[in-house]
Amino acid sequence: MSRSAAIALIGLGAVAAHAPAQDARPAVRIARTDAPPTIDALLDDACWADAPLIDAFTQVEPNEGAPPSQRTEVRLLFDADHLFIAIRCLDDNADAIVARSMTRDAAHDSDDRVTIVIDTFADRRAGYVFVVSAAGGKRDGLIEKGRTRWEWDGLWDARTAVDEHGWTAEIAIPTRTLSFDPAAPAWGFNAERVIRRTNEVVRWASPRRDTPVTQTGGAGEIAGLEGLHQGLGLTVRPFLTARANIDNDDMDFEPGLDLFYKLNPSTTFALTLNTDFAEAEVDERRVNLTRFPLFFPEKRAFFLEDAGVFEFGGINRSPRPFHSRRIGIVAGEQKDILAGARLTGRSGPARFGLLDVQMQEDDALGEKNLGVARFTYDVLDESSVGVIATNGDPTRRGSNQLVGADFNFRDADALGGAVEASLWIMATHDDPTGAEAENGDPVAFGGRLSWNADPWSFFTFADYVGYDFRPALGFVARPGTREHVANLAYRWRPEDHGLAPSDIVRHVELGAGATVFTELAGDIQTADLELPEIVLVTRSDDSIGVVALVSRDALDEPFEIVPGVVVPTETYDTTGLRVGGATSTARPVSVEASYTHRGFYTGHRDDSFARIEVRPNAVVSASAEYEHSEVSLVEGSFIVRIARLRGRLQFTPELSWDATLQWDNQSDQAGLNTRIRWEIRPGQELFVVYNEGFDTADGEFHSASREATVKLGMTFRF
């Protein structure tokens, strides 16, 4: 880590102490009802007539601090078992409301939508976020350590309707979906509305560009929440999976169970038996033209729930001490999980997470027990210190351990914006069976610093990763290196400089960035500079951009980039240019495309990407993507092609059928994944999944494998 970054981080406490005070939190007292509303989006229940009203919204975009162009009304009620929210989005041009996204857990960026944020412990550190689109699509997530984990799925209900006055949403969130302190009658709360045709954003509390609605430190307050029930805190999710290997005429029936028990309002024990992930989304097909491993995100529900507890040091990818995808997936092959247990929670300023997984015995790997423990302690107003430990090696016989410590600083109102920073250090001990252990330099340490004060933003990251740093349950892309990252961006708006607001230009983003990896001795391994990057965004949310590229790649040994093409040892300095653009997703048809021309090792490389998405209505959507890389080197030339087709029929927010077909010419394989999802009622889901692999070596599709799976899951709460 650079000395300047370390000095900046040490000084953050003093900066925060002299930061301007936050605005007073808006507050409202919520009302209790003995006659709960029917969740139908009609808002005609008698109980809503006397419910407290929130209507003091302020523009965030495009004109920060200005009055909204349309009125928004939010009403709140509760009973012992639910929080009820009624939202009326008035609109003087109701025919222009964009309502095409019903898909569960989609981003809903194409639609008019409302976002609700709830901080149930009122500690300004964590919370829940619920998004409802005008078409009735739902999305939810956990807010932890200043970040939103959209992978979390809670049980809640919402209905929407569009009428001549605008659109409405009615929401019921069961108290058993939330963790909270029954003795604390006040929660943090915020609401934000997006009017998609004009890209107007209005918000109740902290209507600032540099403070996202998911920043719970800027939330308002709802008081009077008394007498809430959480029941016994027991949730049982039995499921049955029927899997058929069509080529072998094999049929297997596998029962399983997920169990969740709240030991107290803020501590949850989870147990999974005979775990199955049939419903998980497939990975996007990728071709690796680098000499470093690719990172694939976790998509399995059990590991995504409460995953934020195990986040460490603000590290997004590498070097991560724990990456749950290492469990149950070895070299791309699924490995059976016998059982898993997880304990997560908090006690005052202390937060903790324990995860232990027992794998099915494997002929090559033997018996495997894999575990991770995480503990953090809140300090200052929004910061924390913590430790992490992992045990087990999922990829080979033998053992592996990791220990680490981190300090995470956050101040949502420092230096005129939000400041985040981290310092961390880790060490591993590797003891493989049948191989010599190498633990001479098993240490990694580093830090990051970010500042967002619209229109300026800045980010820097630096680390040291020892040659023998091997987190078997984590992910490290480049052992034996130092990494240095810096990015600076400025968002230019005409009206911010005394000019009349443009009918075309919304803002222009100007940026510069650098990522440099060096050997531990200091020699550059790779360097990538983007100097400068310019992106113009229109009022209608179309964009076009250009960036200049400068790179260095020093090979210390020959590199076989594709079979038969070997790049010799040398230091390669190259330049290039990338241009691209995208049309607004609010349109029924949206397009994204980019083209890059750059030097590449002993020759050059041309990369093209194109994507078109069609959304004529809320029921039908389809997209096509194509990636084309044409590489011409002294040692040989080759072309990489990747094609991807997606289609979805979203009959209702609860019933969908989608299909994905992917192909690449390097493996000469294609894969079809099609899935029906039916949420019979909240917590009761049926999945029907069909997967087929194809061999395309001769230019035709020949079926290589076929598998069909049916999974029924039920949820019972006590």
N, C-alpha and C positions, 0 to 999 in steps of 0.2 A: 504494500500500500504506500502511495506517495506521502512524503512528509507534509505537503501542503494540505492534502485531504485530511490527514490525521489532525492537523492543527485546527482546520475548519470544524471538524467534528467536536473537538474538545471545547471549542468556543460556543457551541450551540446553546448550552445552558444559560450562558450570560446573555446571548441574543434573545432567548425566549423570555428572560426576566424583564427585558426592556421592550417587549413587543406590545403593540397597542391592545387595549382591552377588547374583548369580544362584545358584539352587540348584545343587548338584553334579549333573552330567549322569549319569543312569543309563547303564550300559554293559554290553555282553555281547560275548563273543568268538564269532564265527560259525564254523561247521564246514564243511569242504570234503568233498564226496562224489564218489566215483568211480562211483556207481550212481545217477544222477539219478532223481527220482520221475516217475511218470506223472501228468500233470495231469488228474485226474478227480474231485477233491474227496473221494475216499474216505479219504485219509490213511493207507492201509494199507501203503505202501511201507516196506521194512525200514529205509531210510536215516533216516526220521523218528524212529525210536526213540531214537537217541542225539543228535538235533539239540538245540542250545541252546534253552532255554525262556524265554520272556518271559511272565510272568503277574502281575506287580506293577502292576495297573491301579488307578486312583483316580478317583472321581467328579469330573466337572467340573460337570455338571448332573444333577439339580436341587440337590444338596447338595454344594457344592465341598469337597473333602477327605475325604468320607465313603467307606467301602468300597463296592465295586460290589455290586449286588443279584445279579448273575450272574457266573460265572467266565468269563474269556477267556484263551485260550492261543495264543501266537504262537511258531512255530518257524522257524528260518532255516537255510538251507544254500546253498552255491554250488558251481559247478564253473567251468571256464575260460570258459564261454560264457553262463552264466545265474546270476541270483539267484533262489532258490526260497523261497517263503513259504507256510507252512501255518497256517491260522487255525481254531481250534475255538471257536465261540461257544456255550457251554453255556447252556441255558435250561430252567428247571423248568416252563415252560408253552409247550412247543414249538408247540402248536396256535395260539398267539397271535402267532407270528412273522409279520411283514408282509413279503410277498415278491411284489410286483406289478410291479416295474420292471425290464425287461430291455433297455430301449432304450440303444443306444450313445450315450455323451456326454450323457445326461440327468442332471439333478441328483440323482435317486434320493432326493429328500427324503421321499417317501412310505414308504420301506422301511427295515427293519433294514439296516445297512450297516457296512462297515469302511473306514477311510481309512489308507493307508500313505504316509508322507512320507520321502523319501530325499534327503540332502544329499551328493552324490557328491564334492564338493571340500572338505567339512567346514569351510567358511568362514562358515557361519551367515548367508549372504546370499542364496543361491539353492538350487534343488533341483527335485525332481519330486514329484508327488502322484498316487496311484493309488487309485481308489475302486471297491469291489465291493459290489453289493447282494446281499441274500439270494437274489434271483431270478436272479442271474448277470449283471446289467447292469454294464457297465464305463464308467468315466470317468477321464480323465487330464488333467494340466495341468503347466505350468511355473510354478515359483515364482521370481519375479524382483522385486527391489526391494520386498519385503514384500507383493507382490500375486500372485494366482494367475491365470494365463492359461489358462483351460479350453479355449481353442481348439486348443491343441497336441494332436496325435494321435501316440502312439508305438505301436510294434509290440510287443505282449505278449499273454500268454494267461492266462485265469483260468476256473475252473470252480467252481460252488457246488452244495451239496446240503442239503436240510432233512431231518432225521430226528427220532426220538423224543427225542434228547438236546439238540437245538438245531439249529444249522446250521454248515456248514464251507465254507471257501474255500481253494483251492489255486492259487497264482500262480507263473508263470514269467516273469521279465523278462530278455530277452536283453541281454547287456552291450553289444551294438552299438546298442541303443536309447538308451543313456546316454552322456553325456560325462563323463569322469572322468580323474584322474591315476593311471596304473597304479603309480606309485611310492608312492602314499599308501594304506596298508592299512586306514585307518579312515574310515568314512562317518558322517554324521549320520543318525539314524533315529528315527521316531516312529510310533505306531499308536494309532488311536482307533476305538472302537466306539459305535454308536448303537443303542439298544433302542427301537424306534419307538413301541410301544404305551404306554410310560411316559415317552418322551422323555428317557430316561437317557443321558448321555454319559459314557464312561469313557476314560481316556487313560493311556499309559505314562509319557511324560516331560512335564514342565510342565503338570500338570493344573489349569490356572487359567482362570477365565472370561475374563479380559482378554487371554489369549494364545491365539490360534487354533492349531489343530494344524498349519496351514500356515506358521506362524512358525518358520522353521528355526533361529532363535536359541535356541529352547527345546527342540530335539530332543535325544534321547539319542545314544548312539554304538554302532556295531557295528564290531568290530575283527577283524583276521585275514584281510582280503580281499587275497590275494596270488595272482599268476599269472593274472590276468584277461586275456582276449584281446579285442581290438577288430577283428581282421582287418585288411584293407587300408583299412578306413574308407570304402569306396565303396558307395553305394546308387544303383541305377538304377531309375527308375520309368517305363517306357514306357506309353503309353495310346493307345487308338484311340477316336475319337468318330464316331458315325454320327448325323447330324441330318437330319430330314425336315420340310420345310415342307409340311404336308398340303394347304393351300389352293392352293399353286402347283405341287404335285407335284415339288418339288425335293428332291434327296437329295445330301448332302455327306458325304464321309469325310475326317476330319482326324486324322492321327497327331500325337502330341506326346511330349514327353520331359521328365521332371524328373530331375535328377542331383544327388547330394549326395556330397561328398568331404571327409573329415576330413584336413586338412593336417597336423594334430597332434591329440592327444586333446582339445584344447579349442578348436579352430578349424575351422569348417565352411564350405566353399564350396558354394553351391547354384546350379543353372542350370535354367531352364525355357525350353523351346522350343515355339512354337505353342501357347501356354497356353490351356486351356479350363476353364471353371468351370461346366459343365453340372450338376454335383451340388450346387452351393451352394444353401442354403435361400433361399426367397423372403423379401423384406421384408414386414413387417406393413404393411397399408394404413392410412394416416393422413390426416386432413384438418387442414390448418393454419389455425387461426383467429387466429394472431398475425401480426405484420408482420415477423417474423424467420425465417430459414431453419431447417428441422428438421435434426437430426443423425441419420444412419443408421449403424449399426455395420458394420464389415467382417465378411464371412462367407466369403470365398474362402480356400481352404486355403493356397496358396502365400504369401499376404501375412500370414496369421495365424501361420505358423511363425516363431519367433524374433522376433515383433513386439515383445515386451517390450524388446528391445535399443534400440528407437527411441523408447521412452517418454521424456517430457521434463517435468521440473518437477512431476510429480504431477498434470498437467492432464488431466482426464478428457474434456472436450469442447471448450471454447473458452476461450482462443485456442490451438488445437493447431498446432504448427509443421509436423507431418506427420500426415496421415490417409490411409492407403493406398487408401481407397475413391476418392480423387481419380484414381487411376490406372486407366484402362480403363473408367470410367463418367463420361460427360459429359452433364449435364442429363437423367439417368435413362436414357440410351442407352448400350448396350454398345459399346465400341471395341476392336478387335482388338489383342492384344499379340503382337508378333513374337518377342521373347525378353526374359528377365530374368535378372539375375545378382545373387547376394547373398553377402557374406562376413561372418560373425559369429564372435566368439570372445573369448578372454581370454588375457592373458599376465601372470601375477602379479596385481597390483592393477589392471591396465588391462583395460578391456572396450571392444569396438568393433563397429560394424556398418556395412556399406556395401551399398547397394541401387541397382542401375541397371536401368532398363527402357526398351527400345526399342519404340515403338508402330508398328503398321502405318501406312503413309502414308495420310493422310486428305485428301479434297478440300477440306474446309473448314479443317482445322487444319494441314495439311502434315505434315512429318516431326517427330516428337516424341521426344526423349530426356529421360527424367526420372530424377533421382537424389537420394539422401539419404545423408548420412554422419553417424555418431554415435560419440562417444568419451567414456568416463567413466573416472574413476580413483578407486579406493577410498581413503577416508580415515577416520580414527577407527575404531571397531569395526564400524559398520554403515552408514556414510555414504559419500557420493561427490560429486565435482565432475565437470562434463562440458560438452561443447560439441556443437552440432548445426549442420548446414548442408544446405540443399536447393537444387536447381537445376531449373528447367523450369516451364512453364506448360501444364497439360494441357487447358485450356478455350478457349484462343484463341492466335492467332499472336503470336509475340514471346517474351520471356524474363522470368524472375522468379527472384530469389535470396532466400534467408533465411539468417541466421546467428543463433545464440543460445548462451547459456551458463547453466548452472544449478548450484545447490548443493542437495543432498538430504541431510537429516539424519534419522537414525533411531536410536532407542534403545529396545529392547524392555523395558527394566527401569528406566525413569526416572519420577520423581514417582509411584511406586506403580503404574505401568502402562506403556503403550507410548506414546512420543512420536514423531511424524513432523513434519517441516517442510521447506519448500523455498523457495528464492529463485531467480528466473529473470529474464532479460532477452533480448529478441529484436529484430531489425530486418530489414526487407525492402527490396528494390530491384526496382521494377517497370518493365519496358520493353516495353510492348505495341506490336505493329506496327499502324500505321494509327490510333493513338490517342495523345493526349498523356499522357505519363507524369506521375503525381502522386506525388511522394516527399517532400513537405514535412514530414510527421509520420509516419514509417514505423516507429515504435518501440512495443513492448509490454513491460511489466515487471510483476512481481507476486510473490506468495508465498502460502503456506498454512501452517497449523499445526493439528495434530490431537493429541488426548490421549484415550486410552482406559484408564480405570482403574475397571473395574466396581465399583460401579454407575454411576459418572459417565462421561460422554464429552462431548467438546467439539471443534468444528471451526470454523475461520475461513479465509476466502479473500479476497484483495483483488488487483485488477489495474488497470492503465492500458493502454488499447488506443488507439493513435493513429488519426487519421482515415485515414491512408494506409497503415496496416499491412495488407498483403495477402499472406498466405502461400498462394500458388497451389497448393501441395501439402499444405496444411493445412486447418484449418477455423476460421473466426472468425464468430461470430454477430452481433456488434455492434461494428463499428469506431467509433472516436470516442466511447468511453464509459469510465467507471470502474465496476468491479463490486465490491460488498462483500457477503460472505456470512458468516453466523454461525449456529451451531446448538449448543444445549446440551440434553443429555438425562440423565435419571436413571431407573434401573430399580429400582423398589421391590418387595422380596420380604418377605412377612410374617415369615418365620423370621429374616431379618436384623435385625429390630427387636424380637426377644424374644417374638414371637408364635408360636403353634403353627402349623406348616405347614398351609395351607388345602387342603381336598380339592377346591376349585374353582379358586382363584386361584393361578396359577404366578408371575406378576409383573405389575406395572403399570408401563408406560413413560410417563414424563412428559417432555414436550419443548417447546421453543420455538425458532423459527427465523426468520430474516429474509434476504431477498435484495433488494438495492437496486442499480439501475443509474442512474448519473447522467451527464449530459453532462460533457465535460471541464471546462466552466466551473463545474460544481457543481450545476446544476439537475437535479432528479430526473426521470429518464425513465420508469422503472417501479420500483415497490416492492411486494413481496409479503411479508406477515408471517403467520406461523402461531403464534397466541398464544391459549391454549396448545394443545398436542396431548396427548390422553390415550388410551392403548391398553391394554386389559386382555387378558391372555393366560391362558387356562385351562391346567390340568394336561394336558388332552387336546390342547392346541395349537390350540384355537379362539380367535378373537380378535374384539374389537369396539372401535371407536375413534371419537373425535369430535375435530374441530379447528376453531377459529375462524379466519376468514380476513379480513385487512385488506389492501387493495390501492390503489395509485395508478398511473395510466397517463396520461402527458402526451403528447398527440399534437401534433407541430409542423407537421403537414400532414394533409389528409384521408386516410382509410384505407378502401379498399374491401375490406371483410372477406369478402364473397362477391359474385359478380356482381350489380350493381344496388343494393347496400346500402353506402352510403358514410358512414362515421362522421366528423363534422366535427372540426376542430381545437379542442381543449379539454383541460383537465386533469380527469380523472375519478377521484373517490375513492369506493370501494365497500367493502362488507363482505359476509360470507357465512358459511356453515357447511357442513361436510362430515361425514357420518357413513358408516361402513362397517364391514364385518366379513367374516370368512372362517372356514370350518370346516376342520378338520384334513385334510391331504392323506393321512393314514394311513387314512382311511375309504374304502370302495369308491366312495362318491359324495361329492364335495366341492363347496362352493359359495363364491363370492366375490361381493360386491356392495357398491356405494357410491352415495351420492346427495349432490349438492352444489347448494345454492341460494345464489346470490350476485348482487350488483349487477354490471352489465356495461355499460360506456360509458353510453349514454343510457337504458338499460333494465335488464333483468336476464337471467339465464341459469340454466337448470336442466340439470345433467349427471347422467346415470344410467349405471351400468355394472353388468353382471351376467355371471357366468361360472359354468358348471357343467361339471364333469369327472367322467366315469364310468370306473372301473377295476375291473371285476368280477374280473379275474384278470390274470396276467402277459402274456396273449396279446392281449387286447382293451382298447383305451382310446379314448375319444372326448371331445371337448369342444365347447362352444358358447359364443361370446362375443357380447355386443351392447352397443354404445355409442350413447347417445342424448343429443344436445345440443339443447335447445330455447331459442332466442335470441329475445327480444322487445325491439326497439329502437324509438325514435321514427322512425328512418329506414326501418324495415321489420323484418319477422320472418321467420325461417327455421328449419329443422330439419336437423340433421346426423345421419345414421344410418350406422353401420358394423357389419356383421355378419361373423362369422368362424366357420367350422365346421372342425374337425380330427378326423381319425380315423386309427387306426393298428392294424394287425395285426402283432404282434411274434411271429413263429412260433418263433424261437430268438433268442438274443443276436446271432446273425450274420445273420439273415434277417428283413427287415421290409418292410412296405408301408404307406405313409402318404399321406394326401391332405389338402389345405388348400383351402377355398373361401372367398374374401373378396369383399365387396361394400360399396360406399358410394354414397349417393344424390347426392353432389355431382358426382362424375364420371359417374354413371350407367353405371358399368362394374363388372364382376365378373371375378375371375380364379381359375382352377382350376389347382393344381399337385399332381401326384401322382407319387410316386417309390417305386421298388422298390430296395432296397439289399441286396446279398448279399455278405458277406465270405466268400469261398470258403475262404480260410485267411488268417491275419494277413498283410496286405500285398497281397492279391489281392482286388480288389473289382469288382463289376459293378453299374452303376446303369442303371435304365430310368426315364426322366423324360418326363412328358407335361404340357404347358402349353396351356391354352386360355383365350382372353379372350372376354368376352361384352359385348354392348351391351344395356343394360337400360332405355333411355330410355322405352320405351312400357310398362314394367312386366313385360315378358317377356324371357327370356334368348335372345338371338340371337348365334350364334357369330360372332366377328369375326376370330379368328386361332387357328391350331392348329399345334403343333409337338411332335414326338416326338424324343427323344434317347436313344441307347444309348451308354454309355461303359464300357469295360473297361480297368482298370489293373492292372498287375503290378509287384511289387517284387522286385528281386534284390539281395542283399547279398554283398559280397566282402571 
